[in-house]
Amino acid sequence: MIDLTLLREDPELVKRSQIARGESPDSVDDALAADRDRRAAITAFEELRAAQNAHGKRVAQAPKDEKAALVSEAKQLSEQVKAAQQAANEAEAAAEAALAKIENIVIEGVPAGGEENFVTLRTHGEVPTYDFTPRDHLEIGELLGAIDMERGTKVSGSRFYFLTGIGARLELALMTLALDRALQAGFTPMIPPTLVRPEVMRGTGFLGQHADEVYHLPKEDLYLVGTSEVPLAGYHMDEILDFGRGAKRYAGWSTCYRSEAGSYGKDTRGIIRVHQFNKLEMFVYTDPADAEAEHERLVAMQERMLQDLGLAYRVIDVAAGDLGSSAARKFDIEAWVPTQDAYRELTSTSNCTTYQARRLDTRFRPADGGKTQPVATLNGTLATTRWIVALLETHQRADGSVTVPEVLRPYLGGLEVMEPIA
């Protein structure tokens, strides 16, 4: 949820943020009204309860001949208190529902609009050219014995696949390289659970506009995660953190699951948009004052990875309407995919400010020892299965072989070229 003090003191700022996201500003007025009703209901309940307590003392001290009347009044007060408590509970639930419709406040400078309104911040590398007709990643993957979509579909259905032989080794090499980079940067490696409780999924913001992309196991009431951001955000819920030694940084290696609802007909060929993939996700808890600097740090780590892998890319500032409810700002890095003649997203990194922490009750105590405050949370991808798409297409050769980027060779036993299988 957003900061209630900010909502009460500067509702116009909140409205501007909602409008930039393409949402109705009426949600802000609705939330303010629900907040007022909640406070009024709580006040009424507390006043009645105080009156009940005071009346109880009168009953205890009253002469015998007055007690019957006072006991009768006490019963009436008790019924009024129960009704007031019920009203307060209902007002609390209504306020929470109204507040949940307000998404995180976008950071100043984030472009307004939808998916197409992003701003390109910078590009890196030259778009590759070939003196032959380039193959797409699936054709190359089949030549190398690296990707088997046909059997993935046979076993599990559409948008599933097997990574086989060098394909499996390539993904492990990518992920291990990313983990090594994260370790060098001070991240703690984590292998988190991939099933989480509803309160964790809800707290991170994935049961809002993205709810239809999430797999749910009704019998157990657990959710399969689409990113290890979710369990890592829940790792410190209901805790007070100590930042005396700096921010807490985690690198989560996990399998991820997405239903890809609403993507019918999109990217049906190959492994660009699939239901299951692996990912190394960076997750940071930090002082909100340091969040924007931390955001830039995560992007720099991602860029170094793509540069060392020899991929041409651009960094974009995602428009407010394409952020997702938790992010106050998101930078995507899109690599050039030759056969699509386009940049496609390989990484994203989001500054969620205090939005997730307020929902999950994760706080820290400032260095001056003052009142505890919500932490800021950030997340960013450092490697994932989709990177194989850009790697195979970018580094392909005319005979169907693929040059292995030098940085990956130590993770592949020194292999310099991936050759087609007989």
N, C-alpha and C positions, 0 to 999 in steps of 0.2 A: 504494500500500500504506500501511498505518498505521505509526506509529512503533513499531519493534520494542522499544525501551526501555520504552515505555508498555505494550505487550502483556506484557512480562515482569514489570514491576514492579506493574502494576495491572490484572490480567486481569478483575477483577470489574467495573471501569468499562467495559471493552470488551464484556463480556457484557451489561451493562445497555443499552448502545447497540444491540447486536444484537437484544435482546428488544424494545426500543422500536420497531425497524424491522419487527418481526414475523418475525425470523429466529431460527434455533436458536442458543442459546449454546454448543452442543456444538462449533460451528466454532472457537470460541476455544480449547477444550481440544485439539482436533485440530491447530490451528496451533502451539500451545505444544509439543506432542509432536513435531511435524515439525521445529520449530526446534531442539529438543534433539537430535533424531537428526542433523540437518544439522551442528550444531556438533561432535557426537561423531565423525561421519564425517570432518569436516575435520581434527579433532585427530589422529585415527588416521592419516590420510594424511600429515599433516605430520610426525608422529613417525617413521613408516616412511621417509619421504624423508630426514629428518635422519640416521636410522640408515644409510640407503643411502650418503649422502654421506660419513659417517664411515668406513664400511666401504671405500669407494673409496680413501680415503687410506691405510688399512691395506694394501690390495692394492698400492698404488704403492710402499709402503715395505718390504713383506715380502721376506724372503730368497727365492731362487729355488725352493728345495725346498718352501716353504709356499704358493706362489702358486696352484698348481692347485686346492687345496682352497678357498682364499679366493675364487677366481674362480667356483667352483661355487656357493659361498654367495651371491656377488654376483648370479648369475643368478636364484637363488631369491628374493632380496630384490627384484630388479627386477620379477619376476612379482607379488610381494605389493604393491609400490607401484602397479603398473598396476591391480590389482584394487581397491586402496583408493581410487585416483583415480576409478575408475568408480563405486564406491559413493558417494563424495562428490558426484559429479555427479548421480547419481540422487537422493540425499538433498536436494540443492539444488533440483532440479526439483520434488520432492514438497513441499518447504517453500514454494516459490513458489506452487504450486497451492493449498495449504492457506491461505496468507495472502491469496490473491486472493478467497477466499470471505468475508473479513471486510471489510465496507463501512466507509466513513469514520465516525469517531466523531461522533455528533450533539452539537451544542452544547447546553449546559445550558439548559433552558427550552423546547426544541423539543417540541411536543406528541407524545405517543406515539400509535400507531394507524395506520390506513390513510387512504385518500383522503378519507373523510367526516369525519375527526377533526381537520380544520384548525381554527385559531382565527382569528377575524376581529379584526384589530388596529385598523382604523378604516375608515370609509366617507367618501366625499366626493361632494358634488353631489346634486341632487334627481333621483329617477327620473322621466324624462319622461312626460308624459301628453298625449293627443291628443283632439281633438273629432271625429276620424274614425277609421276602422279602419286601423291602421298596416299597411303592406306589409312583407314580409321583405326582406332585403338582395338576394336574387336577383331578386325581382320588380322592385325599384327599379333594380337594375343593368341588367336587360333593358330597362326603360323608357328609361334614360339611354344605352343603347348602350355600357355599361361592362363587362358581364360576359357571356361567351358560353360556357356550360357544354356546350351541345349539340355545338358544333364541337370543343371541347376533348376530349369523349368520342370523337367521330368520329376525331380525329387520334391520340389517345394512350391512350384508355380511360377508365374511371371515375375520378373524383376528379382529373381534369385539366380545365383551363379556359383560355380566352383572356381577358386584360384588354384591352379595346379602347377606342379613343377616350378619353373622359374618365376611364375606369377606369385605363388605363395612365398617364395624366397624374397622376391622383390618387395612385397608388402612388409614382411618382417624386417627387411633391411631399412626401409623408410621409417618404420615405427621405432626401430632401435636407434637409428641416427637421431631422430627427434627426441627420444628419451635421453640420449647422451647430452644433447644440447640443453635440454631442460635441467639435467643434473648439474651441468657446468654453470647454469644460471641460478643455482640455489633452490630449485624446485624439489619437493619431496615426492618420489614416485608413489603412485597409488594404483591398485587394481580394485576398483569399487564394485559393489553389487550392481547388477543391471535391472533389478526389480526394486521398486520403491513404493512406499505407502502414499496414499492420496494426498496427505498434508504436505509431503515433500514436493510432489509433482505440482500441486496447487501453489505452494509457496514460491516456487521458482517462476511461475507465470505460464506454465505449459498447459494448463487446463482452461485457458481463455480462448483466444482466437486460434490456437494451434491444437485444441483438444481433439479434433478429428484426425490428426496425424499420429496420435499416440495409441499404442496397443494396450488394451486393458484386459486383465484376467479377472472376470467378475467373481468367480468362486472364492479366490483368495483376496480380492479387492486390492490387487497390486498392479502397478504399471511398469511396462518395459520402457527403459529410458532411450531417448533418441540422441543423447549425448551424456557423457559422464559429468557435465556441468551440474546435472540434477542431483546425483548422490553426493557430489563434492560440496554443493551448496547446503545440503542437509547435514553434512558431516559435523558442523559446529552449531546446529540450530539449538536454541535455548541455552546458549553459553555466553560467557563474557570472556573475550580474548585479551591477551596481553601482547601488545605490539612493542614491548620494550626492546626486542631484538629485531624489529622491523616487521614488514608484512608477512603473512603466511601464504606460501605459494605451493601449490600442488600440481602434479602432472598425472592425470588419470588415463590409464590405458584400458579401453573397454570395447566390447562389441556394442553396437548401437542399432536400434530398430525404429523404423518410421513407416507408417502405412502409406505415405505419399498420396493421401486423399486429395482429390482435386487436380491430380497431375495426369489424368487419363490422356493417353496419346502423346505425352511429352517425354522425350528422351527414352524411348522404349528400347532403343538399340544400345547394347553394351552396358557398362557399369557406371554411368553418370548418375542415374537416379534409381536407386535400388532400395529394397526393404531392410537389408542387413549389411553392415559394414563395420570396419574397425577404425578407431580414432584415438589419437593422443591429444587430450584436451588440457590446456593450462587453465588453472583456476586460482584466483587471488582474493584474499581477504586483506583489506588495508584501511587506513585512516582515509575518510572521504576527501580530506585536503590533498591527498597524494594520488587520488584515483586517475586524474587525467594524465599525469606523468606516467603512471603505471600502464595506462592504455597505450601510450606511445611506445613504451618499452616492449609490450607484447607484439605490437605490429612490427617493430624492428627485428625481433626474433624470427617472426614469420618470413619477413623479407629476406633475411640472411639465408634461411633454408632454401627459398625458391631461387635465389641468386646462385647459390652453390650447386643447385641441381640443374642450372643452365636453362631456366624457364623464363620466357618473356611474360611480363605481367603488368597489371595496373592496379593501383590502390584507389578505392572509391569510398566516398563519404555517403553512406546509405541514407536515403531520404526518410523523413519522419514516419511516413505512412507505411514503410516497409521494415520498420525496426523490430516489431514484436513488442509485446506489452512491457517487458522488463527492462529493455535497453533504453538508455538515455542517449547513447550514440553508438554507432557500429561502423567499423571499417571492414570492408571486404577486400580481399586480394583475389583478383581474377587472372588466371593464366591463359595464354593464347593456345587455342586448340585448332591446329591447322586445317583439318578437314571440315570444321564448322565455320572457319573464317571468322572466328569470334573469340572474345574473352569469356571464360566460364569460371564461376566461383570455385576456388580451392580452399580458401580459409576465410573465416570471419572472426572478429574479436569485438566484444561488446563491453561497454562500461555500463553497469546496471546501477550505479550510484548506491543509494541505500534502500532501493525498492525491495529487493529480495530479502535483505537482512531484516527489514521491518516485519515482513510477513513470517519470517522464520525465527524472529527474536534472537538475532545474533548481534551482540554489542561488544564495545570495548570501553575501557576506562582511559580517558585522556591522561597525558603525562603529568598534568598539573593535579591529578587526583580528583578531578571534578566528577560530575554526574555521568553515568554511563551513556553512551550514544550508539546508534546503529552503525555498523561497519559499512564500507563500500565493498561490492563484489564485482569482479571482472572475469571474463572467460575468453579463451581464444584457442583455435585449432592449430596444432603444430605439425600434424601429419594425419592423413586419412586415405582410405582406399581410392577415392576419386583421383588422387594425385597420379595414380598409375596411367590414367587417361592421357594427361598432358605429357608425362614422361615418355611413353611409347610413341606418341605421335611426333613430339618435338625431335627426338633423337633417332628416328627411324632412318634406315638406309634403303637403297633401291632394291636390294635382294631380300628384304623383309627382316633383316637383322636390325638390332637396336644397340647403339653405343651406350654403355653404362656410364653415367656421370662419375667423375673421378671420386667424388666424396662418398659414393655408395660402394665403391669397389672393395674396401676392407670388410664390408658387411656381407659380401658375396664371394668371399674366398679369393679375392683378387681378380674376379671376372671382369674383362674389359668390354666384351661384346656378347649380347644375347643372340644366339643363332637359331634360325628356324629348325624345327625337328624334322627328321626324315619322314 
